[in-house]
Amino acid sequence: TFSLSQMEELLCPVCNKIFKNPVLLNCSHNICKSCWEKFCKENKSWECPVCRRSSSMNPPFNLALNRLCEIQESQGASAGSEVFCSLHREKLKLFCLTDKQPICVLCRDSNKHKSHDCVPIDEAVPDLKNELQTVLKPFNAKLEVFKKVKQTLDQTAEHINNQVKHTEQKINQDFEEIYHFLQNEKAARIAALRREEEQKSKMMKEKIEEMSTNISSLSDTIRAIEKELKAEDIPFLQNFKATKKRSQCSLPDPQLVSGSLIDVAEHLGNLQFRVWEKMRGIVKYTPVILDPNTAHPSLYLSEDLTSVRRPGTWQLLPDNPERFMKYPDVLGIEGFSSGNHSWQVEVGAHPQWFLGVATENKDRNGTLGVSPKDGIWCIILDCGKYRAGGGMGITLKRRPQEIRVALDYERGEVSFHDPKDMTLIYTHKDRFTEKLFPYLNIGRAAGDNQTGIKICQSELSVTVM
């Protein structure tokens, strides 16, 4: 007959059952052969589930341990449902609340348990089962959290692949015009994209594998606890300490990783301008590049990331931390924390828009105002009327087709002009303490009007030194 401590040595660390065909790993831990094969398949590695040390793919069979397990199972079968004390060979009728183990009447009167609180077996089981039920609830809740995060990570991984495909296509298009003498430059750009793809796909794969491992671990723990809750009283009490110990392992809540998406703007933003910096001549470039990783799913950006429209349908995009999910907003990729900066936005006849600058640290899933106290300095066209972010009305003699935005960070000013004659529309005055990013928000165009608004190109003279 085996004692309780000896019985624990006969339990597989994965399935928490008496070993079936145990194999001996390189680290000296034992595991059921079927549990080992399943663990290796799910984790795609040959690491010990207890200590994570590497082992061989086909570890040797532990004949001696298997024989002990067979002896214990045969003794358990012959004993039936009545389990006897290993010290006194008396029937286990009591449960020691102090040591958390079933005992016999003679154990209760011994010096070891004399001062301990003991109750009958049938009184101990309901309370202890309720205790495990309480432990089970947070595990189930945490499992749902992990599943939800893994679903988002799966969607993000798929989106990364789509970003890579679309980005590579745009790179090829841009390079086609100057391919004959810039073939090496093209190869360098795609190589950079591939490096980022490898890096971020690897990171996402590791996070997904981590989520899968945690989900598997939580599922195994839940199944083990649920099985113990269905067990007979004595086996339940015998395994209670080990089960309770296993249930005390806690995993931290999973977190989404910022910056996990492909930095499309880095690869495509001002691409032709950056290439043409190596050549003499006059080139056109756009001073503001929109960041697709921040764009609301209802916003459709152009391939060169300089214009945005809102046709009324939503794209299936990952809910990454950088993305606006409640309002149709998008930020520029580059922020400013000093100096003077300006750009022009072609608004045309679009009926509703917000444009200006905004801080980066905004709650992108919650309620977001459009005033300086909310970290946004903008002007607005809505229902045919112009106003400043914050509510002040603006009267204009004509409807401008373009708006010039000028930021003077040190003076704390954001000014808006009609570039046709440089008429001042409005100026926000404040004290800036955070990095500011170009900010756009557009409403839906009426009827079949699918036009959007776009950042205008600027003309620069570039001389190669």
C-alpha positions as CSV (number, residue, x, y, z in Angstrom):
1,T,0.0,0.0,0.0
2,F,1.3,3.4,-0.9
3,S,1.1,6.5,1.4
4,L,-0.4,9.8,0.1
5,S,3.1,11.3,-0.5
6,Q,4.1,8.2,-2.4
7,M,0.9,8.3,-4.4
8,E,1.7,11.8,-5.6
9,E,4.9,10.4,-7.1
10,L,2.8,8.1,-9.3
11,L,0.8,10.9,-10.8
12,C,1.6,12.3,-14.3
13,P,2.3,16.1,-14.1
14,V,0.2,16.7,-17.2
15,C,-3.0,14.6,-16.8
16,N,-2.7,14.3,-13.0
17,K,-3.6,10.6,-13.3
18,I,-1.5,7.5,-12.4
19,F,1.1,7.0,-15.1
20,K,0.2,5.0,-18.2
21,N,3.3,3.8,-20.1
22,P,5.6,6.4,-18.4
23,V,8.6,7.6,-20.3
24,L,11.7,9.1,-18.6
25,L,12.8,12.5,-19.9
26,N,16.4,13.8,-20.0
27,C,15.7,16.0,-16.9
28,S,14.6,12.9,-14.9
29,H,10.9,13.9,-14.9
30,N,8.4,11.2,-15.9
31,I,5.3,11.7,-18.1
32,C,2.7,9.4,-19.7
33,K,3.8,8.5,-23.3
34,S,0.5,9.8,-24.7
35,C,0.7,13.0,-22.7
36,W,4.3,13.5,-24.0
37,E,3.3,13.0,-27.6
38,K,0.3,15.4,-27.3
39,F,2.3,18.0,-25.5
40,C,5.1,18.0,-28.1
41,K,2.6,18.2,-31.0
42,E,0.7,21.1,-29.5
43,N,3.8,23.1,-28.5
44,K,6.0,22.0,-31.5
45,S,8.9,21.4,-29.2
46,W,10.4,18.6,-27.1
47,E,10.6,20.4,-23.7
48,C,9.7,19.0,-20.4
49,P,6.3,20.4,-19.3
50,V,7.6,20.7,-15.7
51,C,11.0,22.3,-16.0
52,R,11.1,23.2,-19.8
53,R,14.5,21.5,-20.3
54,S,15.0,19.9,-23.7
55,S,14.5,16.2,-24.1
56,S,14.8,13.6,-26.9
57,M,11.9,13.1,-29.2
58,N,11.5,9.4,-28.2
59,P,12.4,9.1,-24.5
60,P,12.9,5.7,-22.9
61,F,10.2,3.7,-21.3
62,N,10.4,3.6,-17.5
63,L,9.7,0.0,-16.8
64,A,10.2,0.2,-13.0
65,L,7.8,3.1,-12.6
66,N,5.2,1.4,-14.8
67,R,5.3,-1.7,-12.6
68,L,4.7,0.4,-9.5
69,C,1.7,2.0,-11.1
70,E,0.3,-1.3,-12.1
71,I,0.7,-2.5,-8.5
72,Q,-1.1,0.6,-7.2
73,E,-3.9,0.2,-9.6
74,S,-4.5,-3.4,-8.8
75,Q,-4.5,-2.6,-5.0
76,G,-6.9,0.2,-5.6
77,A,-9.2,-2.0,-7.6
78,S,-9.2,-4.7,-4.9
79,A,-9.8,-2.2,-2.1
80,G,-13.0,-1.0,-3.8
81,S,-14.4,2.3,-2.6
82,E,-13.2,1.8,1.0
83,V,-9.8,3.3,1.5
84,F,-7.8,2.5,4.7
85,C,-5.2,4.3,6.7
86,S,-1.7,3.4,5.6
87,L,-0.5,3.6,9.2
88,H,-3.2,1.8,11.2
89,R,-5.1,-0.1,8.5
90,E,-8.3,1.5,9.8
91,K,-11.0,2.9,7.5
92,L,-10.6,6.6,6.7
93,K,-13.6,8.3,8.4
94,L,-12.4,11.7,9.3
95,F,-10.8,14.7,7.6
96,C,-8.1,16.8,9.3
97,L,-8.9,20.5,8.6
98,T,-5.4,21.5,9.8
99,D,-3.4,19.1,7.6
100,K,-6.0,18.9,4.8
101,Q,-6.0,15.1,4.6
102,P,-8.3,12.2,5.4
103,I,-7.5,10.2,8.6
104,C,-8.7,7.4,10.6
105,V,-10.0,7.4,14.3
106,L,-6.6,6.3,15.6
107,C,-4.8,9.1,13.7
108,R,-7.2,11.6,15.3
109,D,-6.1,10.4,18.8
110,S,-2.4,10.4,18.0
111,N,-0.1,13.1,19.0
112,K,0.2,14.4,15.4
113,H,-3.5,15.2,15.1
114,K,-4.6,15.4,18.7
115,S,-4.8,19.2,18.7
116,H,-6.1,19.5,15.2
117,D,-9.7,20.2,14.0
118,C,-11.3,17.1,12.5
119,V,-14.7,16.6,10.9
120,P,-16.4,13.6,9.4
121,I,-15.7,12.9,5.7
122,D,-19.2,13.7,4.5
123,E,-19.1,17.1,6.2
124,A,-15.7,18.0,4.7
125,V,-16.4,17.2,1.1
126,P,-19.1,19.9,0.4
127,D,-17.1,22.7,1.8
128,L,-13.9,21.7,0.0
129,K,-15.8,21.3,-3.3
130,N,-17.3,24.8,-2.9
131,E,-13.8,26.1,-2.3
132,L,-12.6,24.5,-5.6
133,Q,-15.7,25.8,-7.4
134,T,-14.7,29.3,-6.3
135,V,-11.2,28.7,-7.7
136,L,-12.6,27.5,-11.0
137,K,-14.6,30.6,-11.8
138,P,-11.7,33.0,-12.3
139,F,-9.9,30.4,-14.4
140,N,-12.9,30.2,-16.7
141,A,-13.1,33.9,-16.9
142,K,-9.4,34.2,-17.7
143,L,-9.7,31.5,-20.4
144,E,-12.2,33.7,-22.2
145,V,-9.9,36.7,-22.0
146,F,-7.0,34.7,-23.5
147,K,-9.3,33.3,-26.3
148,K,-10.5,36.8,-27.2
149,V,-6.9,38.2,-27.3
150,K,-5.8,35.3,-29.4
151,Q,-8.6,35.9,-31.8
152,T,-7.4,39.5,-32.2
153,L,-3.8,38.3,-32.6
154,D,-4.9,35.9,-35.3
155,Q,-6.6,38.7,-37.1
156,T,-3.6,40.9,-36.7
157,A,-1.3,38.3,-38.1
158,E,-3.5,37.9,-41.2
159,H,-3.6,41.7,-41.6
160,I,0.2,41.8,-41.5
161,N,0.3,39.5,-44.5
162,N,-2.2,41.6,-46.4
163,Q,-0.2,44.8,-45.5
164,V,2.9,43.1,-46.9
165,K,1.2,42.2,-50.1
166,H,-0.3,45.6,-50.7
167,T,2.8,47.4,-49.7
168,E,5.0,45.4,-52.0
169,Q,2.6,46.0,-54.9
170,K,2.8,49.8,-54.3
171,I,6.5,49.7,-54.0
172,N,6.7,47.9,-57.4
173,Q,4.4,50.5,-58.9
174,D,6.4,53.5,-57.6
175,F,9.7,52.0,-58.7
176,E,8.5,51.1,-62.2
177,E,8.9,54.7,-63.4
178,I,12.6,54.9,-62.5
179,Y,13.4,51.2,-62.6
180,H,16.1,51.3,-65.2
181,F,18.6,53.3,-63.1
182,L,17.3,52.7,-59.6
183,Q,17.0,48.9,-59.6
184,N,19.3,48.6,-56.6
185,E,17.3,51.1,-54.6
186,K,14.1,49.1,-55.3
187,A,15.8,45.9,-54.0
188,A,16.9,47.7,-50.9
189,R,13.3,49.0,-50.1
190,I,11.7,45.6,-50.5
191,A,14.5,44.0,-48.4
192,A,13.6,46.4,-45.6
193,L,10.0,45.5,-45.9
194,R,10.9,41.8,-45.8
195,R,13.1,42.3,-42.7
196,E,10.2,44.0,-40.9
197,E,7.8,41.3,-42.1
198,E,10.1,38.6,-40.7
199,Q,10.6,40.5,-37.5
200,K,6.9,41.3,-36.8
201,S,5.6,38.0,-38.2
202,K,8.0,36.2,-35.9
203,M,6.9,38.3,-32.9
204,M,3.2,37.7,-33.7
205,K,3.9,34.0,-34.1
206,E,5.6,33.9,-30.7
207,K,2.7,35.8,-29.1
208,I,0.1,33.4,-30.7
209,E,2.1,30.4,-29.6
210,E,2.3,31.9,-26.1
211,M,-1.5,32.4,-26.1
212,S,-2.0,28.8,-27.3
213,T,0.3,27.5,-24.6
214,N,-1.5,29.5,-21.9
215,I,-4.9,28.5,-23.2
216,S,-3.8,24.8,-23.2
217,S,-2.4,25.2,-19.7
218,L,-5.6,26.8,-18.4
219,S,-7.8,24.3,-20.1
220,D,-5.8,21.4,-18.6
221,T,-6.1,23.0,-15.1
222,I,-9.8,23.5,-15.6
223,R,-10.3,19.9,-16.8
224,A,-8.3,18.5,-13.9
225,I,-10.3,20.5,-11.4
226,E,-13.6,19.6,-13.0
227,K,-12.6,15.9,-12.9
228,E,-11.7,16.1,-9.2
229,L,-15.1,17.7,-8.5
230,K,-16.7,14.6,-10.1
231,A,-14.5,12.1,-8.2
232,E,-15.5,9.9,-5.3
233,D,-15.1,11.4,-1.9
234,I,-12.0,9.6,-0.8
235,P,-10.0,10.0,-4.1
236,F,-11.2,13.6,-4.2
237,L,-9.8,14.3,-0.7
238,Q,-6.6,12.4,-1.4
239,N,-5.9,14.5,-4.5
240,F,-7.2,17.7,-3.0
241,K,-3.9,19.1,-1.8
242,A,-2.2,18.5,-5.2
243,T,-5.2,19.8,-7.1
244,K,-5.4,22.9,-4.9
245,K,-1.6,23.5,-5.3
246,R,-1.9,23.3,-9.1
247,S,-4.9,25.7,-9.1
248,Q,-2.9,28.3,-7.3
249,C,-0.7,29.0,-10.4
250,S,-1.8,32.3,-11.9
251,L,-1.1,33.7,-15.3
252,P,-1.1,37.5,-15.9
253,D,-3.8,38.9,-18.2
254,P,-2.6,39.0,-21.8
255,Q,-1.8,42.3,-23.4
256,L,-1.9,43.4,-27.0
257,V,1.5,44.6,-28.4
258,S,1.7,48.2,-29.6
259,G,3.6,48.6,-32.9
260,S,2.9,45.1,-34.0
261,L,1.6,46.0,-37.5
262,I,3.8,46.6,-40.5
263,D,4.9,50.3,-40.5
264,V,3.4,50.9,-44.0
265,A,4.0,54.6,-43.8
266,E,7.7,54.1,-43.2
267,H,7.9,52.1,-46.5
268,L,5.5,54.1,-48.6
269,G,5.5,57.6,-47.1
270,N,7.3,60.1,-49.5
271,L,8.9,57.1,-51.2
272,Q,9.6,58.7,-54.5
273,F,10.9,61.8,-52.8
274,R,13.3,59.9,-50.6
275,V,14.6,58.1,-53.7
276,W,14.9,61.3,-55.7
277,E,16.9,63.0,-52.9
278,K,19.8,61.2,-54.5
279,M,19.2,63.0,-57.8
280,R,19.3,66.6,-59.0
281,G,16.0,68.2,-60.0
282,I,12.7,69.4,-58.7
283,V,10.5,66.8,-57.0
284,K,7.1,66.8,-55.4
285,Y,6.5,65.4,-52.0
286,T,3.6,65.4,-49.5
287,P,4.5,67.0,-46.1
288,V,2.0,64.8,-44.2
289,I,1.6,61.0,-44.6
290,L,-1.5,59.4,-43.0
291,D,-0.9,56.5,-40.7
292,P,-3.1,53.6,-41.8
293,N,-2.5,51.8,-38.4
294,T,-4.5,54.7,-36.7
295,A,-7.3,55.0,-39.3
296,H,-10.9,54.1,-38.3
297,P,-12.2,51.0,-40.2
298,S,-14.7,53.2,-42.1
299,L,-11.9,55.3,-43.6
300,Y,-10.3,54.3,-46.9
301,L,-6.8,55.7,-47.5
302,S,-5.2,56.0,-50.9
303,E,-2.3,53.8,-51.8
304,D,0.1,56.7,-51.3
305,L,-1.4,57.5,-47.9
306,T,-2.2,61.1,-48.7
307,S,-6.0,61.1,-49.2
308,V,-8.9,59.6,-47.3
309,R,-12.6,59.0,-48.1
310,R,-15.5,57.5,-46.2
311,P,-17.8,55.5,-48.5
312,G,-20.1,54.1,-45.8
313,T,-18.7,50.5,-45.4
314,W,-16.3,49.2,-42.8
315,Q,-13.1,47.3,-43.5
316,L,-12.2,44.3,-41.5
317,L,-9.1,45.6,-39.6
318,P,-7.5,44.5,-36.4
319,D,-8.3,46.3,-33.2
320,N,-4.7,47.3,-32.5
321,P,-4.0,49.8,-29.8
322,E,-3.1,52.6,-32.2
323,R,-6.4,52.5,-34.1
324,F,-9.4,54.8,-33.6
325,M,-12.4,52.6,-33.2
326,K,-15.2,55.0,-32.2
327,Y,-14.9,58.0,-34.4
328,P,-13.7,58.3,-38.1
329,D,-10.3,59.8,-37.2
330,V,-6.8,59.3,-38.6
331,L,-3.4,60.8,-37.7
332,G,-0.3,61.6,-39.6
333,I,2.6,59.3,-39.2
334,E,5.0,62.1,-38.0
335,G,4.5,64.1,-34.9
336,F,6.0,67.5,-34.0
337,S,7.4,68.6,-30.6
338,S,9.2,71.8,-31.8
339,G,9.6,74.1,-34.8
340,N,7.3,75.4,-37.5
341,H,5.4,73.1,-39.8
342,S,2.7,73.6,-42.4
343,W,0.7,71.7,-44.9
344,Q,-2.4,72.2,-47.1
345,V,-5.5,70.0,-47.2
346,E,-7.7,69.9,-50.3
347,V,-11.3,69.7,-48.9
348,G,-13.1,70.5,-52.1
349,A,-16.9,70.3,-51.8
350,H,-16.8,67.7,-49.1
351,P,-19.7,68.5,-46.7
352,Q,-18.2,67.5,-43.3
353,W,-14.7,67.4,-42.0
354,F,-12.4,68.2,-39.0
355,L,-8.8,69.0,-39.6
356,G,-5.9,70.3,-37.4
357,V,-3.5,68.7,-34.9
358,A,-3.9,66.3,-32.0
359,T,-1.9,64.8,-29.3
360,E,-1.0,61.1,-29.5
361,N,-2.2,60.0,-26.0
362,K,-5.9,59.8,-26.6
363,D,-8.4,57.2,-25.6
364,R,-9.1,55.8,-29.1
365,N,-12.0,53.6,-28.1
366,G,-13.8,56.0,-25.7
367,T,-15.5,59.3,-25.8
368,L,-13.3,61.8,-27.6
369,G,-14.1,65.6,-27.8
370,V,-12.7,67.9,-30.4
371,S,-11.6,70.9,-28.3
372,P,-8.1,72.0,-27.0
373,K,-8.9,70.5,-23.6
374,D,-9.3,67.2,-25.3
375,G,-5.9,67.5,-27.0
376,I,-7.3,68.5,-30.4
377,W,-6.8,71.9,-32.1
378,C,-8.9,72.0,-35.2
379,I,-11.5,73.7,-37.3
380,I,-14.8,72.0,-38.4
381,L,-17.2,72.2,-41.3
382,D,-20.5,70.6,-40.4
383,C,-24.0,71.2,-41.8
384,G,-22.7,74.0,-43.9
385,K,-21.3,76.0,-41.0
386,Y,-17.7,76.5,-39.9
387,R,-16.6,76.5,-36.3
388,A,-13.4,76.1,-34.2
389,G,-12.9,73.0,-32.2
390,G,-14.4,74.0,-28.9
391,G,-17.6,75.6,-30.3
392,M,-16.7,79.1,-31.5
393,G,-18.5,79.9,-34.8
394,I,-16.4,81.1,-37.8
395,T,-17.8,83.4,-40.6
396,L,-16.2,83.1,-44.1
397,K,-16.9,85.2,-47.2
398,R,-16.4,82.1,-49.5
399,R,-16.0,78.4,-49.1
400,P,-12.3,77.5,-49.4
401,Q,-11.3,74.6,-51.6
402,E,-8.1,74.1,-49.6
403,I,-7.1,74.8,-46.0
404,R,-3.5,75.6,-45.0
405,V,-2.6,74.4,-41.5
406,A,0.4,76.1,-39.9
407,L,1.9,75.0,-36.5
408,D,4.2,77.2,-34.5
409,Y,5.0,74.9,-31.6
410,E,7.1,77.3,-29.5
411,R,4.6,80.2,-29.8
412,G,1.7,77.8,-29.1
413,E,-0.2,78.6,-32.2
414,V,-2.1,76.5,-34.8
415,S,-3.4,78.8,-37.6
416,F,-5.7,78.0,-40.5
417,H,-5.7,80.0,-43.8
418,D,-7.3,80.0,-47.2
419,P,-4.2,79.5,-49.4
420,K,-5.8,81.2,-52.4
421,D,-5.3,84.7,-50.8
422,M,-3.8,83.7,-47.4
423,T,-7.0,84.9,-45.6
424,L,-6.8,84.0,-41.9
425,I,-9.6,81.6,-41.0
426,Y,-8.8,81.0,-37.3
427,T,-5.9,80.7,-34.8
428,H,-5.8,78.5,-31.8
429,K,-3.4,79.8,-29.0
430,D,-2.3,77.5,-26.3
431,R,0.8,76.1,-24.5
432,F,1.9,72.8,-26.0
433,T,3.6,70.2,-23.9
434,E,3.1,67.0,-25.9
435,K,4.0,65.9,-29.5
436,L,1.3,67.0,-32.0
437,F,0.2,65.0,-35.0
438,P,-1.7,66.1,-38.1
439,Y,-5.4,65.1,-37.5
440,L,-8.3,64.5,-39.9
441,N,-11.9,63.4,-39.4
442,I,-14.4,63.2,-42.3
443,G,-18.1,62.5,-42.5
444,R,-19.9,60.6,-45.2
445,A,-20.5,62.4,-48.5
446,A,-24.1,62.8,-49.6
447,G,-25.6,60.6,-52.3
448,D,-23.2,58.9,-54.6
449,N,-20.5,61.5,-53.9
450,Q,-17.5,59.3,-53.0
451,T,-14.9,62.1,-52.9
452,G,-12.7,62.5,-49.9
453,I,-10.1,65.0,-48.8
454,K,-6.4,64.9,-49.4
455,I,-3.0,66.3,-48.3
456,C,-1.6,68.6,-51.1
457,Q,1.9,68.0,-52.5
458,S,4.6,70.5,-51.9
459,E,7.3,71.5,-54.3
460,L,10.9,71.3,-53.1
461,S,14.3,71.8,-54.8
462,V,16.7,68.9,-53.9
463,T,20.4,69.1,-54.6
464,V,22.6,66.1,-54.3
465,M,25.8,66.8,-52.3
